[in-house]
């Protein structure tokens, strides 16, 4: 079997394009601040994957899964962050903004995006279950293969999120000149963050 199989690419693509916190934040950033900032958000969301993948590769994800309280601590920190994002989005007045993203520099957007993925305790468990399925049987360097697969997954994440961000940025002019559309989108983003927070609350180890 090839190191990077078609099955891995297809499964990864399905996982990446599925709506989630990173997707929502990247799209909101594109609408709020344009393409450059949306690319910063996409880059930050991709960087936020690295600790989870390293945890899966080194076995720390299994420790998180088995240590009483550790999973719940990260989970509820993530929930609190999502609810804060919902509140900040819903109470924003004027042009669409996500936690003042329109006034932020790229580095701040990147750090914000990293935190969004970092506070999701399901990600290391996902990679712990996901990556080993695509390691060649009898491989002499399974860690090397997992690193290569992780790099490919991250590249796909970056490209897909950049597409989402660019599309959102292209729609920015239309959205910002229509107050009702703007208000509706703000409500949708807030509801989306709350919904993802509820989903995270219900998550089990």
Protein Blocks (a to p, Z undefined) as FASTA:
>chain_A
ZZbafklmmmmmmmmmpgcfklmmmmmmmmmnojklmmmmmmmmmmmmmmmmmmmmnomm
mmmmmmghklmmmmmmmmmmmmmmmmmmmmpghjddeehllmpcfklmmmmmmmmmmmmm
klmmmmmmmmmmmgcehiablmlmmmmmmmmmmmmmmmmmmmmmmmmmmmmmmmmmmmkl
mmmmmmmmmmmmmmmmmmmmmpcZZ
